[in-house]
Amino acid sequence: MSGVRVVELGPGSPAPAVLLALHARALTLGLAPPAALTGSWFGSAAVLAPSVEVVAGALPPAAGSGGGGPGPVGGGWVGYLGYPDRRADAAPALLPGSAGGWTSCVLRLDAAGCWWWESLDDDDCPAWAREALASERVPGAGGSVWVPPDRVVHRAGVLDCLARIAEGELYQACVCARFTGTVTDPVSLFARGVTRFTPARGAFLAGSWGAVASFSPELFLARHGRDVTSSPIKGTLPRRGDPAQLRSSAKDVAENVMIVDLVRNDLGRVAVPGSTRVPELLAVHPAPGVWHLVSTVTARLREGVDDEALLGATFPPASVTGTPKHAARGLVAQWEHHQRGLHCGAVGLVSPVAGAEWSVAIRTVEVGAGGAAALGVGGGITIDSDPDAEWQELLDKAAAVLALG
C-alpha cells in the first residue's frame, strides 16, 4: 500500500503478552513506553505502538479526510482528550487535559490472528519486534486499591436532575461519580483486563504524566475517508440479567433514542445534508459485567471538513452529556463534586493511512505520576430513573474493573 511498508509476520502471542514484552524492552533501554489499542480498532484485534513519547498537552492534528478504514494503520498520532468542563472549585484532575504523541510504526494484529509490522518510514521489521511476538509474559498483580464514591452526593445530583426534567429544563443527563485509589502497575492492570474480558475499545497510554488503562466498550467516532460512524451506548443491565429486558425497558429505550437524536444533530453540523443514517437502533451488546443498548449513526462529511472540525462539532460525546447538550453540560458540573478529568473524554488514533478512530473514555482508569488513581462511572438519568437503581448501575459498570485487583 502506498505510504506504508507492510510486513506479514504470521501468528504470535496474544496482544497483552506482546504489550508486556514491549513495555519491558522500553524500561530496559530507557525508551518511551508503548501504547496499545485492543478490541476492534480499525477492523483489527490490536494496534501496538512499540514506543511513543506521549506528551502532556499535545493535541491531535487537524488532518484531512484521508484514510481507508480496515487494513494497514502504519502509525500516526495516538493520545487522549479529557472532558473539557473542569470545575475551578474542585481538586485538580490527576492527568493533563490532553496528551498525545506520534508513532511512525505499529505492530497490528488483524481479525484473523495474523500479526503485521507496519512503518510509515519504510523501515523493515526489526528483530526485537519479532521476539516480542513470541513473548509468553503474563501480567503482574497491578496492586489496585479503591474507595467508593459518595452515594449521598450522587443521589442529590440524580434527584435534582429529575426535578429539572420534570420542569422541562432537560430531557436527559449523564450524572457521574468516581472511585479513587491507587494503582502500582498500570500496564499489568490493563493486560489483565484485556485478557479477562476483551473490551471492544481497550487502550493503554503512558508517559511521565502518568498512565491510562481504558476498558471502554463504546465507539465515539470512526472517520474513514469522509464517512463517519458513531455508536452511542445508553441502557445497561447486569450480565446476570436477561438481555431481552433492555429492549422492553421504557426507561432504557427512551434514554438511547434521545442520545441517538443528539448524535444525529451533532454530526449534522458537519455532514452532507440528508446523509445521516441510523443503520442500527437499540441493539443489545455484551460488555464487561453488563449488557448495553447500542445504536449506530453514520454520516458523510462535507468537503473540507477535517478531524478538528469533526471533533469541534461532536466533542464531548453525546452519550456522556445529555440533552439539550449545552444545558446538560452546565448542570452536571453542579451535581458532580469532582473534575471528570479524562472520564467522558476520548482516546484515539489519527492515522494518515487508516483515518481516525476515538473511543468514549468510560470504564477508564486514570493513574497519576505518583500512583493515585481514579475510575469515573456514570449513568443517564431520565424521567423514569430511580436513584437507588442508578446507584446500583454505577456499581455494576465498575465491578469488572475493580475486580482486577
Stockholm file with secondary structure:
# STOCKHOLM 1.0

chainA/1-405         MSGVRVVELGPGSPAPAVLLALHARALTLGLAPPAALTGSWFGSAAVLAPSVEVVAGALPPAAGSGGGGPGPVGGGWVGYLGYPDRRADAAPALLPGSAGGWTSCVLRLDAAGCWWWESLDDDDCPAWAREALASERVPGAGGSVWVPPDRVVHRAGVLDCLARIAEGELYQACVCARFTGTVTDPVSLFARGVTRFTPARGAFLAGSWGAVASFSPELFLARHGRDVTSSPIKGTLPRRGDPAQLRSSAKDVAENVMIVDLVRNDLGRVAVPGSTRVPELLAVHPAPGVWHLVSTVTARLREGVDDEALLGATFPPASVTGTPKHAARGLVAQWEHHQRGLHCGAVGLVSPVAGAEWSVAIRTVEVGAGGAAALGVGGGITIDSDPDAEWQELLDKAAAVLALG
#=GR chainA/1-405 SS CTTCEEEEEECCSCHHHHHHHHHHHHHHHTCCCCEEEEESGGGEEEEEESSCCCEETCCCCCCCSCCCSSSCCCCEEEEEECCSCCCTTSCCCSSCSEEEEEESEEEEEETTSCEEEEETTCCCCCHHHHHHHTCCCCCCCCCCEEECCCHHHHHHHHHHHHHHHHTTSCSEEEEEEEEEEECSCHHHHHHHHHHHHCCTEEEEEEETTEEEEEEECCEEEEEETTEEEEECEEEEEETTSCTHHHHTCHHHHHHHHHHHHHHHHHHHTTBCTTCCEEEEEEEEEEETTEEEEEEEEEEEBCTTCCHHHHHHHHCSCGGGSEESHHHHHHHHHHHCSSCCTTTTSEEEEEETTTEEEEEECCSEEEEETTSEEEEEEEEEECTTCCHHHHHHHHHHHHHHHHTTC
#=GC SS_cons         CTTCEEEEEECCSCHHHHHHHHHHHHHHHTCCCCEEEEESGGGEEEEEESSCCCEETCCCCCCCSCCCSSSCCCCEEEEEECCSCCCTTSCCCSSCSEEEEEESEEEEEETTSCEEEEETTCCCCCHHHHHHHTCCCCCCCCCCEEECCCHHHHHHHHHHHHHHHHTTSCSEEEEEEEEEEECSCHHHHHHHHHHHHCCTEEEEEEETTEEEEEEECCEEEEEETTEEEEECEEEEEETTSCTHHHHTCHHHHHHHHHHHHHHHHHHHTTBCTTCCEEEEEEEEEEETTEEEEEEEEEEEBCTTCCHHHHHHHHCSCGGGSEESHHHHHHHHHHHCSSCCTTTTSEEEEEETTTEEEEEECCSEEEEETTSEEEEEEEEEECTTCCHHHHHHHHHHHHHHHHTTC
//
